[in-house]
Amino acid sequence: MYKINKKEIEKFNKTGILVIRNFFESKNIQNLKKKILNYKKKIPNKNIYSYYEKSLINRRKILIRIENFYNFDKVIKKLINSKLIKKNLKILFKTEPILFKEKINFKSPGCGPDRLHQDSQAGWWKYSKNFISIVIPVQKSTKFNSCLEFDTSGNNSKKLLTKKMITLSLSKLKKPKFEKFELDVGDIVFFNS
């Protein structure tokens, strides 16, 4: 079972981002991938929130995100509550983690791009001053299919830089250093809000 080491903690504290390669055995992500692909076909429960937008390719509605599935999905609930996840989050938080929200982002062809932002811009600071998001890719993520891109300078990772729900302007960033993070199945990303 993987345990985040001192050097990784220091990197996370400096930049707000930590990528760990081969955190999971890729075979363990296959059940998760099946569940996610099933959601893409049909949302099985009306209490699961689903968000759609028009495709940039053909203007048809495409699913871009689902939320509030934790209590309706045993496979995902088991992963979120796993000792592997909780133990490593506790190391980064320095306290017991609490789930704030869960979501699946679908990066289908035709999706609009994510604009420059910090996650706390969604109003999360009303609930807590400290959040750590986790990304678990279920397929290879490259610069050709919308991999994540972060400012790795560490200069902008300690405070909220713009108001709620407003695209973050480059001019608000202090000497950013953007880096694309290509991910493989089994990798994980921890990043602060």
Secondary structure, DSSP 4 states (H G I P E B T S, - for coil): -----HHHHHHHHHHSEEEETT-S-HHHHHHHHHHHHHHHH----TTSEEEEEE-TTT--EEEEEEE--GGG-HHHHHHHT-HHHHHHHHHHHSS-------EEE---TTPPPPPS--GGGGTGGGT-S--EEEE--SS-B-TTTT-EEEE-SSTTSSS--S-TT-PPPGGGSSS--EEEE-B-TT-EEEEE-
